[in-house]
């Protein structure tokens, strides 16, 4: 009887410890966020309002953002540019599968990197202070490495 009580108490403690541990998906996301921080990307859980196809209303999405901040912000006249993975009627096609709120001159390397990120990313926002990728963290470390190369390149594009 004493052995049975000891076994039950031990199983109870083990169950409590396993309940506290995060699931495998959350551990993968935490590792991905730490990897992004090592590549000098700022990670933030946020929501973004994206325009619908006719640019009449905004759809709010809760996503994770990985940001690269410029060393020096652009002049105040610079406007925000959105790169989306779907067509909005008044946006320009920036690369295959990507539409931009303003015409952008992207190099071939940027277009190739955008093509690789197409199935993973919801939007990219280029502002005077930063370049931010909004995604659901569905990729792997290679995706984060790709973002760490692409974001500084997009930050060098002039918005004025």
Secondary structure, 3 states (H helix, E strand, C coil): CHHHHHHHHHHHHHHHHHHHCCCHHHHHHHHHHHHHHHCCCEEEEEEEEEECCCCCCEEEEEEEEEEEECCCCCCCCCCCEEEECCCCCCCEEEECCEEECCCCCCCHHHHHHHHHHCCCEEEEEECCCEEEEEECCCCCHHHHHHHHHHHHHHHCCCCC
